[in-house]
Amino acid sequence: MSRIGKLPVILPAGVTVEVAPDNTVRVKGPLGTLSQKVDSDIKVEVGTHTDAHTGKQETAVMVSRPTNQPRHRSLHGLYRALINNMVIGVSKGYEIKQELVGVGYKAEVKGNILEMSLGYSHDTALMLPPEIKATAVTEKKGNPIITLTSIDKQLIGQVAAKIRSLRKPEPYKGKGIKFVGETLRRKAGKSASK
């Protein structure tokens, strides 16, 4: 994990990082602001970094650890990855697409409530956090697709996992909620007796 921790987080144009005295890292960019409390042992600095190949000076965030203890080594890589995710989030954002596979499966977004028909006797409604924007599109002769967008990678992943858990894909016909591009392990059904 320490190899990841040593890498500098290059800041794209329009992204600023502030480190508060209580070791809270605040990342501000064109899409919004995110903050993360960092362990007091881990040191976070904003400075300039020279690219080894081009020799260009870039603003970067450097994360360093005080010792080589296993705890410090694991936290080093963790916080570097979290800060990198925040920088990508406020500059580009994250998007997750999910597909509803099944006859009569529907999805509709009303405000911040996602309503779905998933083959149960009742419709399922899920309240989305305000940081997540959702759209549901149903094309003719195609499966409904839910698109989630957010600047917070951790939150969007949790919400996507929660939506998938409402109707996990079954291994025989593949019915359920799956991520777009996800390959499912399929099982052969019962073979006819001779």
Z-matrix of the N, CA and C atoms (Angstrom, degrees):
N
C 1 1.455
C 2 1.523 1 110.66
N 3 1.348 2 117.24 1 -26.17
C 4 1.461 3 119.84 2 -175.17
C 5 1.521 4 112.02 3 -65.83
N 6 1.334 5 118.05 4 -26.16
C 7 1.470 6 119.81 5 179.28
C 8 1.518 7 109.94 6 -64.49
N 9 1.327 8 115.99 7 -37.39
C 10 1.467 9 120.01 8 177.78
C 11 1.522 10 108.66 9 -67.65
N 12 1.333 11 116.72 10 -42.29
C 13 1.462 12 121.26 11 -178.05
C 14 1.520 13 113.25 12 -60.49
N 15 1.327 14 116.91 13 -31.95
C 16 1.472 15 120.37 14 -177.83
C 17 1.526 16 112.84 15 -73.90
N 18 1.329 17 117.52 16 -22.45
C 19 1.465 18 120.07 17 -177.35
C 20 1.525 19 111.17 18 -69.31
N 21 1.329 20 117.92 19 136.04
C 22 1.470 21 118.93 20 176.27
C 23 1.530 22 110.55 21 -76.37
N 24 1.334 23 116.79 22 148.08
C 25 1.467 24 121.72 23 175.71
C 26 1.530 25 106.21 24 -95.01
N 27 1.337 26 116.99 25 106.27
C 28 1.472 27 121.60 26 -178.48
C 29 1.530 28 108.73 27 -74.75
N 30 1.327 29 116.04 28 131.45
C 31 1.466 30 120.24 29 -179.16
C 32 1.531 31 110.31 30 -92.34
N 33 1.351 32 117.94 31 122.24
C 34 1.464 33 119.51 32 176.11
C 35 1.534 34 111.03 33 -71.13
N 36 1.324 35 116.49 34 169.56
C 37 1.471 36 121.04 35 -178.85
C 38 1.519 37 109.75 36 -61.89
N 39 1.340 38 115.60 37 136.52
C 40 1.466 39 120.10 38 177.46
C 41 1.518 40 113.87 39 89.62
N 42 1.337 41 118.13 40 -1.48
C 43 1.468 42 120.80 41 179.42
C 44 1.528 43 109.28 42 -108.78
N 45 1.345 44 116.27 43 128.47
C 46 1.466 45 120.89 44 177.90
C 47 1.521 46 109.33 45 -121.39
N 48 1.333 47 116.00 46 147.40
C 49 1.463 48 121.68 47 179.37
C 50 1.521 49 108.74 48 -125.61
N 51 1.347 50 115.81 49 131.39
C 52 1.467 51 121.35 50 176.04
C 53 1.516 52 108.09 51 -120.93
N 54 1.328 53 116.27 52 139.44
C 55 1.462 54 120.99 53 175.90
C 56 1.522 55 107.35 54 -113.31
N 57 1.338 56 116.73 55 114.87
C 58 1.467 57 122.36 56 -178.68
C 59 1.528 58 109.87 57 -76.33
N 60 1.359 59 118.21 58 161.84
C 61 1.476 60 120.26 59 178.98
C 62 1.534 61 113.68 60 -59.93
N 63 1.346 62 117.75 61 -28.02
C 64 1.472 63 119.76 62 179.02
C 65 1.529 64 111.66 63 -85.54
N 66 1.339 65 117.46 64 16.33
C 67 1.472 66 125.15 65 176.91
C 68 1.534 67 112.59 66 67.15
N 69 1.330 68 116.87 67 34.17
C 70 1.461 69 121.32 68 173.08
C 71 1.519 70 107.68 69 -96.87
N 72 1.327 71 116.29 70 125.84
C 73 1.466 72 121.29 71 -179.86
C 74 1.522 73 108.26 72 -95.55
N 75 1.345 74 116.18 73 125.15
C 76 1.472 75 121.43 74 179.72
C 77 1.525 76 108.14 75 -115.23
N 78 1.331 77 115.96 76 121.97
C 79 1.467 78 121.34 77 -178.97
C 80 1.519 79 108.15 78 -111.35
N 81 1.338 80 115.27 79 124.60
C 82 1.466 81 120.62 80 -178.39
C 83 1.519 82 109.05 81 -119.61
N 84 1.333 83 116.24 82 132.92
C 85 1.459 84 120.25 83 -179.10
C 86 1.510 85 111.26 84 -147.63
N 87 1.346 86 117.02 85 -175.55
C 88 1.464 87 120.43 86 -177.45
C 89 1.529 88 113.91 87 -62.11
N 90 1.342 89 118.26 88 -26.63
C 91 1.471 90 120.54 89 -177.31
C 92 1.525 91 113.68 90 -93.75
N 93 1.331 92 118.37 91 -12.59
C 94 1.467 93 119.85 92 179.31
C 95 1.519 94 112.08 93 153.68
N 96 1.343 95 114.95 94 -165.37
C 97 1.464 96 121.54 95 -177.80
C 98 1.522 97 109.83 96 -127.83
N 99 1.323 98 116.86 97 137.81
C 100 1.463 99 122.89 98 176.37
C 101 1.524 100 108.78 99 -130.38
N 102 1.331 101 116.63 100 148.05
C 103 1.464 102 118.95 101 176.06
C 104 1.523 103 109.96 102 -134.76
N 105 1.325 104 115.47 103 152.97
C 106 1.473 105 121.58 104 -177.56
C 107 1.520 106 108.64 105 -146.16
N 108 1.328 107 116.72 106 129.11
C 109 1.470 108 121.46 107 176.00
C 110 1.518 109 107.66 108 -80.04
N 111 1.330 110 115.47 109 128.67
C 112 1.467 111 121.29 110 -178.34
C 113 1.529 112 108.14 111 -106.97
N 114 1.325 113 117.19 112 143.65
C 115 1.463 114 122.61 113 178.27
C 116 1.527 115 109.76 114 -54.21
N 117 1.345 116 116.17 115 141.02
C 118 1.472 117 120.42 116 -174.49
C 119 1.522 118 113.33 117 -63.32
N 120 1.342 119 117.98 118 -22.54
C 121 1.474 120 120.23 119 179.77
C 122 1.526 121 112.40 120 -76.12
N 123 1.315 122 117.54 121 -25.96
C 124 1.469 123 121.22 122 -176.04
C 125 1.525 124 109.54 123 -87.57
N 126 1.341 125 115.50 124 132.30
C 127 1.467 126 120.93 125 -177.27
C 128 1.531 127 109.63 126 -101.34
N 129 1.335 128 115.78 127 127.24
C 130 1.469 129 121.48 128 179.33
C 131 1.523 130 108.07 129 -116.26
N 132 1.338 131 116.49 130 126.37
C 133 1.474 132 121.48 131 -178.86
C 134 1.524 133 109.92 132 -130.02
N 135 1.331 134 115.04 133 144.46
C 136 1.469 135 120.52 134 174.36
C 137 1.522 136 106.47 135 -107.52
N 138 1.327 137 116.23 136 125.96
C 139 1.459 138 119.94 137 -179.14
C 140 1.514 139 110.74 138 -155.64
N 141 1.340 140 115.36 139 -164.26
C 142 1.466 141 118.83 140 177.96
C 143 1.519 142 109.23 141 -103.14
N 144 1.320 143 114.69 142 146.23
C 145 1.466 144 121.64 143 -179.27
C 146 1.522 145 107.96 144 -128.09
N 147 1.331 146 116.99 145 135.04
C 148 1.460 147 121.34 146 178.48
C 149 1.517 148 108.98 147 -97.84
N 150 1.323 149 116.45 148 123.45
C 151 1.465 150 121.72 149 178.73
C 152 1.525 151 108.79 150 -67.89
N 153 1.340 152 117.16 151 129.72
C 154 1.472 153 121.87 152 -176.40
C 155 1.525 154 112.19 153 -66.82
N 156 1.349 155 117.82 154 -32.15
C 157 1.468 156 120.42 155 -176.55
C 158 1.528 157 111.93 156 -85.14
N 159 1.329 158 116.86 157 -47.39
C 160 1.474 159 119.37 158 -174.99
C 161 1.523 160 113.14 159 -94.94
N 162 1.338 161 117.12 160 -21.41
C 163 1.462 162 120.15 161 -178.39
C 164 1.519 163 112.68 162 77.10
N 165 1.329 164 116.77 163 13.73
C 166 1.463 165 121.92 164 -177.90
C 167 1.527 166 110.41 165 -84.51
N 168 1.334 167 116.13 166 139.81
C 169 1.472 168 121.21 167 177.47
C 170 1.525 169 109.28 168 -84.45
N 171 1.347 170 116.52 169 129.30
C 172 1.463 171 121.23 170 -179.96
C 173 1.520 172 109.08 171 -133.48
N 174 1.349 173 116.04 172 149.03
C 175 1.463 174 120.24 173 174.88
C 176 1.518 175 107.41 174 -77.76
N 177 1.337 176 115.91 175 133.21
C 178 1.462 177 119.55 176 -176.44
C 179 1.523 178 110.48 177 -145.50
N 180 1.335 179 115.05 178 159.96
C 181 1.463 180 121.97 179 174.71
C 182 1.521 181 107.06 180 -105.14
N 183 1.328 182 116.24 181 128.33
C 184 1.462 183 121.61 182 178.90
C 185 1.529 184 108.83 183 -112.41
N 186 1.330 185 115.91 184 134.65
C 187 1.467 186 121.30 185 179.19
C 188 1.520 187 107.05 186 -114.92
N 189 1.347 188 116.65 187 130.52
C 190 1.471 189 119.46 188 -179.73
C 191 1.523 190 110.11 189 -133.01
N 192 1.353 191 115.11 190 156.60
C 193 1.463 192 121.01 191 -178.88
C 194 1.522 193 109.58 192 -119.05
N 195 1.356 194 117.14 193 152.36
C 196 1.469 195 118.61 194 -177.06
C 197 1.524 196 114.00 195 -77.06
N 198 1.349 197 117.80 196 -37.56
C 199 1.468 198 120.35 197 -176.61
C 200 1.527 199 109.89 198 -135.35
N 201 1.318 200 115.55 199 179.22
C 202 1.462 201 120.66 200 178.03
C 203 1.523 202 112.58 201 -99.87
N 204 1.331 203 117.28 202 20.83
C 205 1.471 204 120.13 203 176.28
C 206 1.527 205 109.16 204 -59.42
N 207 1.343 206 118.42 205 147.69
C 208 1.475 207 120.27 206 179.65
C 209 1.541 208 112.84 207 -54.58
N 210 1.338 209 116.71 208 -37.83
C 211 1.475 210 120.21 209 -179.44
C 212 1.532 211 110.33 210 -64.10
N 213 1.336 212 116.49 211 -46.40
C 214 1.467 213 120.27 212 -179.63
C 215 1.530 214 111.07 213 -65.98
N 216 1.331 215 115.76 214 -37.42
C 217 1.470 216 118.97 215 -179.88
C 218 1.521 217 111.16 216 -64.28
N 219 1.341 218 116.81 217 -42.28
C 220 1.472 219 119.44 218 -179.26
C 221 1.527 220 111.22 219 -69.78
N 222 1.330 221 117.52 220 -39.76
C 223 1.473 222 120.50 221 179.38
C 224 1.526 223 111.01 222 -66.99
N 225 1.341 224 116.14 223 -33.67
C 226 1.465 225 121.46 224 -179.43
C 227 1.528 226 110.79 225 -56.88
N 228 1.335 227 115.78 226 -53.12
C 229 1.462 228 120.64 227 179.82
C 230 1.518 229 112.28 228 -67.31
N 231 1.338 230 116.27 229 -38.37
C 232 1.465 231 120.88 230 -178.38
C 233 1.525 232 111.39 231 -60.52
N 234 1.343 233 116.73 232 -52.18
C 235 1.464 234 119.16 233 -175.61
C 236 1.521 235 112.25 234 -69.88
N 237 1.345 236 116.95 235 -31.77
C 238 1.465 237 118.77 236 175.62
C 239 1.530 238 109.11 237 -63.44
N 240 1.349 239 117.54 238 -42.52
C 241 1.468 240 121.85 239 -179.88
C 242 1.530 241 111.02 240 -66.33
N 243 1.342 242 117.20 241 -40.97
C 244 1.471 243 120.52 242 179.24
C 245 1.533 244 111.33 243 -63.76
N 246 1.342 245 116.43 244 -42.30
C 247 1.475 246 119.95 245 179.24
C 248 1.530 247 109.62 246 -65.80
N 249 1.335 248 117.38 247 -40.66
C 250 1.465 249 121.09 248 177.91
C 251 1.527 250 110.74 249 -61.27
N 252 1.351 251 117.34 250 -43.25
C 253 1.463 252 121.50 251 178.09
C 254 1.527 253 111.25 252 -61.79
N 255 1.345 254 116.73 253 -37.82
C 256 1.466 255 120.14 254 179.57
C 257 1.530 256 110.43 255 -67.69
N 258 1.335 257 116.81 256 -40.55
C 259 1.474 258 120.89 257 179.84
C 260 1.528 259 110.17 258 -63.75
N 261 1.345 260 117.22 259 -43.82
C 262 1.470 261 120.81 260 177.92
C 263 1.530 262 109.99 261 -64.70
N 264 1.337 263 116.48 262 -39.81
C 265 1.460 264 121.56 263 -178.72
C 266 1.513 265 113.53 264 -61.32
N 267 1.345 266 117.29 265 -47.34
C 268 1.471 267 119.72 266 -177.35
C 269 1.526 268 112.80 267 -78.03
N 270 1.357 269 117.53 268 -15.65
C 271 1.467 270 119.09 269 178.73
C 272 1.523 271 112.34 270 -97.78
N 273 1.356 272 117.88 271 -43.41
C 274 1.472 273 120.93 272 -177.26
C 275 1.525 274 112.35 273 -113.86
N 276 1.339 275 117.59 274 -35.73
C 277 1.465 276 121.72 275 -175.90
C 278 1.518 277 110.76 276 87.11
N 279 1.320 278 115.90 277 169.30
C 280 1.461 279 122.27 278 -179.89
C 281 1.521 280 109.59 279 -121.06
N 282 1.327 281 115.65 280 148.44
C 283 1.463 282 121.04 281 -179.99
C 284 1.521 283 109.07 282 -138.54
N 285 1.337 284 116.18 283 133.78
C 286 1.466 285 121.45 284 176.40
C 287 1.523 286 107.49 285 -128.29
N 288 1.342 287 115.52 286 130.94
C 289 1.470 288 120.32 287 177.89
C 290 1.515 289 109.22 288 -111.78
N 291 1.346 290 115.28 289 135.00
C 292 1.460 291 121.20 290 178.23
C 293 1.516 292 109.49 291 -127.28
N 294 1.334 293 114.87 292 143.99
C 295 1.462 294 121.25 293 -175.38
C 296 1.523 295 109.35 294 -115.56
N 297 1.344 296 116.66 295 135.61
C 298 1.464 297 121.98 296 177.37
C 299 1.521 298 107.96 297 -98.19
N 300 1.333 299 117.04 298 112.10
C 301 1.464 300 121.47 299 -177.11
C 302 1.523 301 108.06 300 -106.39
N 303 1.325 302 116.80 301 118.21
C 304 1.461 303 120.51 302 178.42
C 305 1.519 304 110.35 303 156.44
N 306 1.329 305 116.89 304 152.50
C 307 1.465 306 121.42 305 -179.00
C 308 1.522 307 109.25 306 -70.38
N 309 1.332 308 115.90 307 127.56
C 310 1.460 309 120.59 308 177.19
C 311 1.516 310 114.76 309 78.87
N 312 1.342 311 118.08 310 6.56
C 313 1.464 312 120.45 311 177.83
C 314 1.528 313 108.35 312 -75.22
N 315 1.331 314 116.31 313 131.40
C 316 1.468 315 120.66 314 -178.89
C 317 1.515 316 109.42 315 -135.40
N 318 1.331 317 115.82 316 157.26
C 319 1.465 318 121.20 317 175.00
C 320 1.521 319 108.55 318 -141.89
N 321 1.336 320 115.33 319 141.67
C 322 1.460 321 120.87 320 -179.00
C 323 1.521 322 108.22 321 -147.83
N 324 1.333 323 116.79 322 139.05
C 325 1.466 324 121.35 323 178.94
C 326 1.522 325 108.39 324 -108.89
N 327 1.350 326 115.63 325 123.35
C 328 1.466 327 121.46 326 176.11
C 329 1.516 328 107.07 327 -121.91
N 330 1.333 329 116.32 328 103.08
C 331 1.473 330 119.88 329 -176.33
C 332 1.515 331 109.38 330 66.51
N 333 1.349 332 116.10 331 -119.52
C 334 1.475 333 118.39 332 176.16
C 335 1.531 334 110.83 333 -111.15
N 336 1.343 335 116.09 334 26.66
C 337 1.469 336 121.04 335 176.05
C 338 1.529 337 108.47 336 -113.72
N 339 1.316 338 115.77 337 128.04
C 340 1.465 339 122.35 338 177.86
C 341 1.521 340 108.16 339 -101.08
N 342 1.340 341 116.47 340 116.73
C 343 1.466 342 121.03 341 179.64
C 344 1.521 343 109.13 342 -106.04
N 345 1.346 344 115.45 343 132.34
C 346 1.460 345 120.00 344 -177.00
C 347 1.519 346 111.20 345 -134.83
N 348 1.340 347 116.05 346 142.85
C 349 1.472 348 122.83 347 169.02
C 350 1.515 349 106.23 348 -103.78
N 351 1.323 350 116.56 349 114.18
C 352 1.466 351 120.19 350 -172.94
C 353 1.526 352 112.57 351 -120.04
N 354 1.335 353 116.68 352 27.94
C 355 1.457 354 119.80 353 176.97
C 356 1.516 355 113.95 354 83.25
N 357 1.336 356 117.51 355 5.71
C 358 1.460 357 120.34 356 174.10
C 359 1.528 358 108.27 357 -89.17
N 360 1.336 359 116.79 358 173.46
C 361 1.460 360 120.59 359 179.78
C 362 1.535 361 111.28 360 -71.78
N 363 1.334 362 116.72 361 -14.64
C 364 1.468 363 121.47 362 -178.71
C 365 1.527 364 109.23 363 -129.19
N 366 1.325 365 116.81 364 158.34
C 367 1.460 366 121.21 365 174.70
C 368 1.525 367 109.22 366 -79.42
N 369 1.314 368 116.46 367 152.04
C 370 1.454 369 121.69 368 179.44
C 371 1.528 370 108.89 369 -108.05
N 372 1.327 371 116.47 370 127.66
C 373 1.470 372 121.06 371 177.95
C 374 1.523 373 108.46 372 -114.89
N 375 1.332 374 115.68 373 137.03
C 376 1.466 375 121.06 374 -179.72
C 377 1.521 376 108.39 375 -129.86
N 378 1.331 377 116.20 376 125.49
C 379 1.464 378 120.67 377 178.86
C 380 1.530 379 108.15 378 -84.27
N 381 1.323 380 116.15 379 125.62
C 382 1.467 381 120.96 380 -177.88
C 383 1.521 382 109.96 381 -93.90
N 384 1.335 383 118.19 382 146.12
C 385 1.465 384 120.18 383 175.61
C 386 1.532 385 110.23 384 -64.04
N 387 1.338 386 118.07 385 151.98
C 388 1.477 387 120.17 386 -177.90
C 389 1.533 388 114.05 387 -62.55
N 390 1.351 389 117.85 388 -20.67
C 391 1.476 390 120.91 389 -179.27
C 392 1.526 391 112.12 390 -76.30
N 393 1.333 392 117.47 391 -10.58
C 394 1.467 393 120.82 392 -176.44
C 395 1.516 394 110.55 393 -110.00
N 396 1.329 395 115.67 394 130.54
C 397 1.466 396 121.78 395 174.52
C 398 1.523 397 107.41 396 -104.00
N 399 1.341 398 115.90 397 135.00
C 400 1.464 399 119.80 398 -178.51
C 401 1.519 400 110.34 399 -127.67
N 402 1.334 401 115.46 400 144.91
C 403 1.462 402 121.39 401 172.56
C 404 1.520 403 107.48 402 -134.04
N 405 1.332 404 115.60 403 146.89
C 406 1.467 405 120.50 404 177.77
C 407 1.520 406 107.90 405 -124.82
N 408 1.333 407 116.44 406 125.63
C 409 1.463 408 121.91 407 -177.97
C 410 1.525 409 108.54 408 -123.71
N 411 1.340 410 116.31 409 132.10
C 412 1.462 411 120.88 410 174.68
C 413 1.517 412 108.01 411 -122.13
N 414 1.330 413 116.14 412 113.52
C 415 1.464 414 119.90 413 177.66
C 416 1.515 415 108.82 414 -91.96
N 417 1.335 416 116.13 415 157.43
C 418 1.467 417 119.92 416 -179.74
C 419 1.521 418 109.97 417 -61.79
N 420 1.330 419 115.73 418 133.98
C 421 1.465 420 123.32 419 -179.53
C 422 1.532 421 112.27 420 56.94
N 423 1.327 422 115.65 421 27.04
C 424 1.462 423 119.81 422 177.69
C 425 1.522 424 109.68 423 -130.85
N 426 1.319 425 116.12 424 163.42
C 427 1.461 426 120.54 425 179.24
C 428 1.527 427 110.27 426 -78.50
N 429 1.346 428 117.97 427 147.46
C 430 1.465 429 119.67 428 174.76
C 431 1.525 430 110.19 429 -62.72
N 432 1.342 431 115.93 430 139.74
C 433 1.462 432 120.44 431 179.65
C 434 1.526 433 108.48 432 -122.25
N 435 1.339 434 115.71 433 126.87
C 436 1.468 435 122.18 434 176.85
C 437 1.524 436 106.85 435 -99.74
N 438 1.342 437 116.46 436 128.60
C 439 1.466 438 121.08 437 177.88
C 440 1.522 439 108.68 438 -114.93
N 441 1.328 440 116.34 439 121.87
C 442 1.464 441 122.18 440 177.85
C 443 1.520 442 108.57 441 -106.75
N 444 1.341 443 117.63 442 133.86
C 445 1.465 444 120.87 443 175.23
C 446 1.524 445 109.12 444 -130.03
N 447 1.333 446 116.09 445 140.95
C 448 1.459 447 121.36 446 -179.71
C 449 1.522 448 109.18 447 -163.21
N 450 1.347 449 115.73 448 166.64
C 451 1.472 450 119.21 449 175.26
C 452 1.532 451 110.42 450 -96.72
N 453 1.345 452 117.24 451 -11.27
C 454 1.462 453 122.04 452 -176.70
C 455 1.530 454 109.73 453 -102.05
N 456 1.334 455 117.17 454 107.30
C 457 1.467 456 122.06 455 -175.48
C 458 1.530 457 111.81 456 -63.33
N 459 1.325 458 116.67 457 -41.47
C 460 1.464 459 120.90 458 -177.76
C 461 1.526 460 110.72 459 -64.86
N 462 1.316 461 116.65 460 -45.51
C 463 1.470 462 121.38 461 -177.71
C 464 1.526 463 111.45 462 -66.04
N 465 1.339 464 117.04 463 -44.86
C 466 1.471 465 120.28 464 -178.23
C 467 1.530 466 110.25 465 -64.86
N 468 1.339 467 117.24 466 -35.08
C 469 1.458 468 121.00 467 177.18
C 470 1.522 469 112.06 468 -66.65
N 471 1.343 470 116.17 469 -40.45
C 472 1.473 471 120.63 470 179.21
C 473 1.522 472 110.86 471 -65.29
N 474 1.348 473 116.51 472 -43.43
C 475 1.470 474 120.49 473 -179.19
C 476 1.529 475 110.18 474 -65.87
N 477 1.343 476 117.23 475 -41.99
C 478 1.463 477 121.22 476 179.49
C 479 1.534 478 110.21 477 -62.90
N 480 1.334 479 117.41 478 -39.77
C 481 1.471 480 121.12 479 178.69
C 482 1.528 481 110.53 480 -66.90
N 483 1.338 482 116.56 481 -37.17
C 484 1.467 483 120.99 482 178.49
C 485 1.531 484 110.34 483 -65.11
N 486 1.345 485 116.90 484 -43.76
C 487 1.478 486 120.99 485 178.98
C 488 1.531 487 109.30 486 -62.23
N 489 1.331 488 117.27 487 -43.80
C 490 1.475 489 121.34 488 -179.10
C 491 1.520 490 110.81 489 -64.08
N 492 1.349 491 116.87 490 -35.34
C 493 1.471 492 120.28 491 -177.43
C 494 1.531 493 112.53 492 -69.22
N 495 1.345 494 117.75 493 -17.50
C 496 1.465 495 120.12 494 179.33
C 497 1.532 496 111.49 495 -66.99
N 498 1.327 497 116.86 496 -30.73
C 499 1.470 498 121.08 497 176.36
C 500 1.525 499 107.82 498 -155.36
N 501 1.339 500 116.20 499 86.37
C 502 1.465 501 119.76 500 -178.65
C 503 1.525 502 109.74 501 -67.37
N 504 1.334 503 118.41 502 146.13
C 505 1.468 504 119.77 503 179.52
C 506 1.520 505 110.66 504 -63.47
N 507 1.348 506 116.17 505 133.26
C 508 1.464 507 118.51 506 178.04
C 509 1.534 508 108.61 507 -89.85
N 510 1.348 509 117.63 508 153.45
C 511 1.466 510 119.74 509 -168.48
C 512 1.529 511 115.96 510 -79.89
N 513 1.343 512 119.05 511 -7.42
C 514 1.467 513 119.45 512 -175.79
C 515 1.522 514 112.50 513 -90.11
N 516 1.333 515 116.71 514 -56.16
C 517 1.464 516 119.30 515 179.18
C 518 1.521 517 112.54 516 -105.07
N 519 1.330 518 116.94 517 -9.50
C 520 1.468 519 120.80 518 179.84
C 521 1.518 520 113.48 519 79.84
N 522 1.350 521 117.09 520 17.32
C 523 1.463 522 119.85 521 -179.80
C 524 1.528 523 110.19 522 -72.95
N 525 1.339 524 115.45 523 141.42
C 526 1.459 525 120.19 524 178.91
C 527 1.518 526 110.67 525 138.13
N 528 1.338 527 116.39 526 -165.43
C 529 1.475 528 121.57 527 179.82
C 530 1.520 529 107.69 528 -103.06
N 531 1.336 530 115.68 529 122.07
C 532 1.468 531 119.11 530 178.23
C 533 1.520 532 110.04 531 -129.78
N 534 1.324 533 115.85 532 159.42
C 535 1.465 534 120.77 533 175.92
C 536 1.518 535 108.02 534 -74.60
N 537 1.331 536 116.97 535 144.25
C 538 1.466 537 120.58 536 177.67
C 539 1.528 538 107.79 537 -65.68
N 540 1.330 539 116.05 538 126.34
C 541 1.468 540 120.68 539 -178.33
C 542 1.517 541 113.79 540 92.93
N 543 1.340 542 117.61 541 -5.79
C 544 1.464 543 121.18 542 179.89
C 545 1.526 544 109.58 543 -75.97
N 546 1.323 545 117.27 544 134.78
C 547 1.466 546 120.05 545 176.59
C 548 1.514 547 107.94 546 -100.85
N 549 1.321 548 115.41 547 129.15
C 550 1.462 549 120.83 548 -177.51
C 551 1.520 550 110.10 549 -100.38
N 552 1.323 551 115.76 550 145.45
C 553 1.471 552 119.64 551 174.42
C 554 1.516 553 107.20 552 -80.08
N 555 1.310 554 115.23 553 118.43
C 556 1.458 555 119.56 554 -176.81
C 557 1.517 556 110.44 555 -101.36
N 558 1.357 557 114.78 556 149.04
C 559 1.461 558 120.28 557 177.71
C 560 1.526 559 108.38 558 -112.70
N 561 1.324 560 116.24 559 150.28
C 562 1.468 561 119.63 560 174.75
C 563 1.515 562 107.67 561 -77.56
N 564 1.333 563 116.04 562 142.64
C 565 1.462 564 119.86 563 178.92
C 566 1.516 565 110.85 564 -75.88
N 567 1.318 566 115.85 565 -172.52
C 568 1.466 567 119.75 566 179.12
C 569 1.529 568 108.66 567 -66.63
N 570 1.333 569 116.81 568 134.91
C 571 1.458 570 119.12 569 177.03
C 572 1.528 571 108.28 570 -89.16
N 573 1.313 572 116.17 571 146.55
C 574 1.480 573 120.74 572 -177.16
C 575 1.522 574 109.52 573 -65.13
N 576 1.338 575 116.30 574 139.43
C 577 1.468 576 120.06 575 -179.14
C 578 1.530 577 109.98 576 -73.99
N 579 1.326 578 114.97 577 146.94
C 580 1.486 579 119.77 578 -176.96
C 581 1.520 580 111.28 579 -79.28
